[in-house]
């Protein structure tokens, strides 16, 4: 079950939220846990056992780490912490990377291990990172172990951020796990945020994705440089509106439930460098790797060479986190190289040139990076990049011009909506018209209603509706 589905929007969500609001405060965590388990079991009835094992194991591991720390037994606390991290990563490795590494071993020619067809449990990367950060925070003293297993299980399994994040660390919502207030204002704001995310996903991401799917299958004889770049730009918009849309939906539902999840995107396509881009894109994941991998490895405290190695490790792991395929490894190393160059000298140079040129530089490498991300087959990746570079294809052809004319308005609207410009313009307009709070509320309500109706119409029509981060 995904958020942008009729069954979720018309059945699951209304029933769960109405029942949640009617529940006494003392049983809301239990109800939310049961609803989340049902949500997960809808698509993964077998692999719910993996999530339950991870939850129960990390609950007891956290209790043990805390107990050993309180009894001044640091060796046992550290041993328990290390064992829990090993088991968490082993579970993630088994389900996500077994087939990939078997292929690597077989490619050496020394052995031929039969490939194992293992389905990837939905959301395993997200909830595994959450449990690992929880154990790390308990060990370092940044959080206290949760004594109530229902509360802890609700934190791990909570359905709004289960399949697409953000990666919510325990300390960020610890107080709200114990006590949170529901209000009509938070419910309205959360619902508005949810519908905005739904519109990003259904109205923008799906349309951009359909264009990318069509262009990416064009053979070399019918391709051109313009067409390849048009497809790359379409995918660039698809992955942003798809993922940020789901993050907005998660944050909106969290707010409706009384939680405040961390922001996951901050207009990343406004960036003027790749360094800035990664401060704005998938913020919760970047922060996780910084705090739980980069800094523990030594960060920038142990000299330039060690810092470079730490960055290389972080970005290789970032690539692998997104998928068990070579293109994701290449994608991670690709951004490591650019970030390394920027750190060495390029950022100082970018400060001296016009901002528009900096923005064009950043978007060029961001778009190329998304093509590496999109093409899991390395031969297809090489062919597509060659086409973008103009190798063996014309600059423009009739099909490219047709696709440009029929999609240019959509692409321009998405380009504008991926920036702060709409919010800025609406804010200025509201100020000039001197709209009061009531008028502003009704304008937002009408706008939200239009997005909802449009999104529902597109979903009912059975239009293209994938979810890119479902596989991560």
C-alpha positions in Angstrom: 0.0 0.0 0.0 1.4 3.4 -1.0 0.2 6.8 -0.1 -0.7 7.7 -3.7 -3.2 4.9 -4.0 -7.0 4.9 -3.9 -7.2 2.2 -1.2 -4.9 4.3 1.1 -6.6 7.7 0.4 -10.2 6.5 0.5 -10.1 3.6 3.0 -7.0 3.2 5.2 -6.3 6.9 5.9 -9.8 8.0 6.8 -10.5 5.0 9.0 -7.2 5.2 10.8 -7.2 8.9 11.5 -10.8 9.0 12.7 -10.2 6.1 15.0 -6.9 7.6 16.2 -8.6 10.9 17.2 -11.4 9.0 19.0 -8.8 6.9 21.0 -7.9 7.9 24.5 -4.4 9.4 24.7 -3.1 6.4 26.7 -3.8 3.9 23.9 -2.9 6.0 20.9 0.6 4.5 20.6 -0.8 1.0 20.7 -3.4 1.8 18.1 -0.8 3.5 15.9 1.4 0.5 16.1 -1.4 -1.9 15.2 -2.4 0.3 12.3 1.2 0.5 11.1 1.6 -3.3 11.3 -1.5 -3.7 9.2 -0.2 -1.1 6.7 3.1 -3.0 6.3 1.4 -6.4 6.2 -0.8 -5.3 3.4 2.1 -5.4 1.0 4.6 -7.6 3.0 2.7 -10.2 5.0 5.8 -12.4 5.4 8.5 -9.9 5.9 6.7 -8.2 8.7 8.5 -10.8 10.8 11.8 -9.3 9.8 10.7 -5.8 11.0 9.2 -7.3 14.2 12.5 -9.2 14.9 14.5 -6.0 14.3 12.2 -4.1 16.6 12.3 -6.6 19.5 16.0 -7.2 19.2 16.9 -3.5 19.3 14.5 -2.9 22.1 16.3 -5.4 24.3 19.7 -4.3 23.0 19.0 -0.7 24.0 17.9 -1.8 27.5 21.0 -3.9 27.9 23.3 -1.1 26.8 21.6 1.3 29.2 21.8 -1.2 32.1 25.5 -1.8 31.5 26.2 1.9 31.4 24.3 2.5 34.6 26.2 -0.3 36.3 29.5 1.2 35.1 30.3 -1.8 32.9 31.6 0.0 29.8 33.1 -3.1 28.1 29.8 -5.0 28.2 27.9 -1.9 27.0 30.3 -1.5 24.1 30.2 -5.2 23.3 26.4 -5.2 23.2 26.4 -2.0 21.1 28.8 -3.6 18.6 26.8 -6.9 18.4 23.6 -5.0 17.8 25.1 -3.0 15.0 26.6 -6.1 13.4 23.2 -7.9 13.5 21.3 -4.9 12.1 23.7 -4.5 9.2 23.8 -8.2 8.6 20.0 -8.3 8.2 20.2 -5.3 5.8 23.1 -6.9 3.9 21.3 -10.3 3.6 18.1 -9.0 2.1 19.5 -6.1 0.1 23.0 -7.1 -1.0 23.3 -10.9 -1.1 22.6 -11.3 -4.8 24.8 -8.4 -5.7 27.9 -9.8 -3.9 27.2 -13.3 -5.2 27.4 -11.8 -8.7 30.7 -10.1 -7.9 32.1 -13.4 -6.6 30.9 -15.3 -9.6 32.4 -12.7 -12.0 35.9 -13.6 -10.7 35.5 -17.1 -12.2 36.8 -18.8 -9.0 33.3 -20.1 -8.1 29.8 -20.2 -9.3 27.5 -19.7 -6.4 23.8 -20.1 -7.3 21.9 -16.8 -7.2 19.4 -16.5 -4.4 16.2 -14.7 -5.3 15.4 -12.7 -2.1 12.6 -10.1 -2.1 13.6 -6.7 -0.6 11.4 -6.0 2.5 9.7 -2.6 2.0 11.4 0.2 4.0 14.1 -2.0 5.4 16.8 0.7 4.8 14.8 3.3 6.6 13.8 1.3 9.7 17.3 -0.3 10.0 18.9 3.1 10.0 16.5 4.3 12.6 17.2 1.3 15.0 21.0 1.7 14.4 20.9 5.4 15.3 18.7 4.6 18.4 21.3 2.1 19.7 24.1 4.5 18.9 22.4 7.4 20.7 21.7 5.2 23.8 25.4 4.1 23.8 26.7 7.6 23.5 24.3 9.0 26.1 22.4 11.1 23.6 19.1 9.3 24.4 17.7 7.1 27.1 16.6 3.6 26.4 12.9 3.2 25.8 11.4 1.0 28.5 8.0 0.5 27.0 8.2 -2.0 24.1 4.9 -0.7 22.6 6.3 2.9 22.4 9.5 1.7 20.9 7.8 -0.6 18.3 5.5 2.3 17.4 8.6 4.5 16.8 10.2 1.9 14.5 7.0 0.8 12.6 5.2 4.2 12.3 3.6 4.0 8.9 3.9 7.6 7.7 7.7 7.4 7.5 8.1 3.7 7.1 8.5 3.3 3.4 10.0 6.6 2.3 11.5 8.3 5.3 12.6 10.7 6.4 15.1 8.9 8.6 13.7 10.0 12.0 16.1 9.6 14.9 14.6 8.6 18.2 15.7 11.8 20.0 13.8 14.0 17.5 10.4 12.7 18.6 11.2 11.2 22.0 9.1 13.7 23.9 6.2 13.3 21.5 6.2 9.6 21.9 5.2 10.2 25.6 3.0 13.2 25.1 1.6 15.0 22.1 -1.3 17.3 21.6 -3.8 17.1 18.8 -5.3 20.3 17.6 -7.6 21.4 14.7 -4.8 23.8 13.6 -2.2 21.1 13.4 -4.6 18.7 11.7 -5.5 21.3 9.1 -1.8 22.3 8.4 -0.8 18.6 8.3 -3.6 17.7 5.9 -2.6 20.7 3.7 1.0 19.5 3.7 -0.1 16.0 2.9 -2.2 17.1 -0.1 0.6 19.3 -1.3 2.9 16.2 -1.3 0.2 14.2 -3.0 0.0 16.8 -5.8 3.8 16.8 -6.2 3.7 13.0 -6.6 0.6 12.6 -8.8 0.4 15.8 -10.8 4.2 16.4 -11.4 6.3 13.3 -10.7 4.0 10.9 -12.5 3.8 13.0 -15.6 7.6 13.6 -15.7 8.1 9.9 -15.1 5.9 8.9 -18.0 8.0 11.3 -20.3 11.2 9.8 -19.0 10.0 6.2 -19.5 9.0 7.0 -23.1 12.3 8.7 -24.0 14.6 6.2 -22.2 13.4 3.4 -24.5 14.0 5.3 -27.7 16.6 3.4 -29.9 19.8 5.1 -31.1 18.4 5.5 -34.6 15.5 7.7 -33.4 17.5 9.6 -30.7 19.1 13.0 -30.6 21.0 15.2 -28.1 17.9 17.3 -27.4 15.7 14.3 -26.8 18.3 12.7 -24.4 18.6 15.9 -22.4 14.8 16.3 -22.4 14.5 12.8 -20.9 17.3 13.5 -18.3 15.5 16.7 -17.2 12.2 14.8 -17.0 13.8 12.2 -14.7 15.4 15.0 -12.6 12.0 16.4 -11.9 10.4 13.0 -11.4 12.8 11.9 -8.7 12.5 15.3 -6.9 8.8 15.6 -6.9 8.4 11.9 -6.2 10.6 11.7 -3.2 9.9 15.2 -1.8 6.2 14.6 -2.4 6.3 11.4 -0.3 8.4 13.3 2.4 5.7 16.0 2.5 3.0 13.4 2.8 4.9 11.7 5.6 5.5 15.0 7.4 1.8 16.0 6.9 0.5 12.8 8.4 3.0 13.0 11.2 1.7 16.5 12.1 -1.9 15.2 12.0 -0.8 12.5 14.5 0.9 15.0 16.7 4.5 14.4 15.6 7.0 16.8 14.0 9.3 15.1 11.6 12.5 16.7 10.4 12.6 18.5 7.0 13.9 16.3 4.3 14.2 18.8 1.4 15.0 22.5 1.1 14.6 23.4 -2.6 17.7 21.5 -3.7 17.5 22.6 -7.3 18.2 26.1 -6.3 21.8 25.1 -5.3 24.8 26.8 -6.7 27.2 24.0 -5.9 27.1 20.2 -5.3 28.1 20.8 -1.7 25.0 23.0 -1.3 22.9 20.5 -3.1 23.7 17.8 -0.6 22.8 20.1 2.3 19.4 20.5 0.7 18.6 17.0 -0.7 17.5 14.1 1.5 18.7 16.0 4.6 17.8 13.3 7.1 20.0 10.7 5.3 22.9 13.1 4.8 22.7 14.0 8.5 22.6 10.3 9.4 25.8 9.5 7.5 27.5 12.6 8.9 26.7 11.9 12.5 27.0 8.1 12.5 29.7 7.3 9.9 31.7 10.4 9.0 32.3 11.9 12.5 32.9 8.5 14.2 35.5 7.8 11.5 37.3 10.9 12.5 35.6 13.5 10.2 38.1 16.3 9.4 40.0 16.0 12.7 42.7 13.6 11.5 44.3 15.4 8.5 43.5 15.8 4.9 44.2 12.3 3.7 42.1 10.7 6.4 39.3 13.2 5.7 39.4 12.3 2.1 39.2 8.6 2.9 36.3 9.2 5.3 34.4 11.1 2.6 35.1 8.3 0.1 33.7 5.7 2.5 30.6 7.8 3.3 29.8 8.4 -0.4 30.4 4.8 -1.4 28.0 3.7 1.4 25.5 6.4 0.3 25.5 4.9 -3.2 25.1 1.4 -1.9 22.3 2.4 0.5 20.2 3.4 -2.5 20.6 0.0 -4.2 22.6 -3.1 -4.8 23.9 -2.3 -8.3 27.1 -0.9 -9.7 25.4 2.2 -11.0 24.6 3.3 -7.4 28.3 2.7 -6.4 29.4 4.8 -9.4 26.8 7.4 -8.5 28.2 7.7 -5.0 31.8 7.9 -6.1 30.8 10.4 -8.8 29.5 12.8 -6.2 32.5 12.1 -3.9 34.8 13.2 -6.7 32.9 16.5 -7.4 32.6 17.2 -3.6 36.3 16.6 -3.2 37.2 19.0 -6.1 34.9 21.6 -4.6 36.5 21.2 -1.2 40.0 21.5 -2.6 39.5 24.7 -4.7 36.3 24.9 -6.7 34.1 26.4 -4.0 36.5 29.4 -3.7 36.3 29.9 -7.5 32.5 29.6 -7.5 32.3 32.4 -5.0 33.9 34.7 -7.6 31.6 34.0 -10.6 28.0 35.1 -11.3 25.4 33.0 -9.3 23.6 32.0 -12.5 26.7 30.3 -13.8 27.1 28.6 -10.5 23.6 27.4 -10.7 24.0 26.1 -14.3 27.2 24.3 -13.2 25.4 22.6 -10.3 22.4 21.6 -12.4 24.5 20.1 -15.1 26.3 17.7 -12.8 23.0 17.0 -10.8 21.2 16.0 -14.0 24.1 13.9 -15.2 24.2 12.3 -11.8 20.5 11.3 -12.0 21.1 9.5 -15.2 23.8 7.4 -13.5 21.2 6.8 -10.8 18.5 5.9 -13.2 20.3 3.4 -15.5 21.1 0.2 -13.6 22.4 -1.5 -16.7 25.9 -0.1 -17.3 25.7 -0.5 -21.1 22.5 1.5 -21.2 24.1 4.1 -19.0 27.1 4.4 -21.3 24.9 4.7 -24.3 22.6 7.3 -22.8 25.5 9.5 -21.6 27.1 9.2 -25.1 23.8 10.4 -26.6 23.7 13.3 -24.2 27.2 14.2 -25.3 26.2 14.0 -29.0 28.2 10.9 -30.0 26.7 9.4 -33.2 23.3 11.2 -33.0 22.0 14.5 -34.4 21.6 17.5 -32.2 17.9 17.8 -32.9 15.3 15.6 -34.7 11.6 15.9 -35.3 10.6 13.6 -32.5 12.6 15.6 -30.0 10.9 18.8 -31.2 7.5 17.2 -30.9 8.2 16.1 -27.3 9.6 19.5 -26.5 6.6 21.4 -27.8 4.1 19.0 -26.1 5.9 19.1 -22.7 7.6 22.4 -22.5 4.8 24.0 -20.4 4.8 21.1 -17.9 8.6 21.3 -17.6 8.5 25.1 -17.0 5.8 24.8 -14.4 7.8 22.1 -12.6 11.0 24.2 -12.8 9.2 27.1 -11.1 7.6 24.9 -8.5 10.9 23.3 -7.5 12.0 26.7 -6.2 10.8 29.1 -3.6 9.4 31.4 -6.2 5.7 30.4 -5.9 5.8 30.8 -2.1 7.6 34.2 -2.4 5.1 35.5 -5.0 2.1 34.3 -3.1 3.5 35.9 0.1 4.0 39.2 -1.7 0.6 39.1 -3.3 -1.1 38.4 0.1 0.8 41.3 1.6 -0.3 43.7 -1.1 -3.9 42.6 -1.0 -3.7 42.8 2.8 -5.4 39.5 3.3 -6.4 38.6 6.8 -6.0 35.1 8.4 -9.5 34.0 7.5 -9.2 35.0 3.8 -5.8 33.3 3.7 -7.2 30.2 5.2 -10.0 29.9 2.7 -7.6 30.6 -0.3 -5.3 27.8 1.0 -8.4 25.5 1.5 -9.6 26.1 -2.0 -6.1 25.5 -3.5 -5.7 22.3 -1.4 -9.1 21.1 -2.6 -8.2 21.7 -6.3 -5.0 19.7 -5.8 -6.9 16.9 -4.1 -9.5 16.6 -6.8 -7.0 16.8 -9.6 -4.8 14.1 -8.0 -7.8 11.8 -7.3 -9.0 12.2 -10.9 -5.5 11.2 -12.2 -5.3 8.2 -9.9 -8.8 7.0 -10.8 -8.0 7.2 -14.4 -5.2 4.7 -13.8 -2.4 7.0 -15.0 1.3 6.1 -14.6 1.9 5.9 -10.8 5.3 4.4 -9.8 7.2 5.1 -6.6 11.0 5.4 -7.1 12.1 5.0 -3.5 9.9 2.0 -2.9 12.9 -0.2 -3.8 15.3 1.4 -1.3 
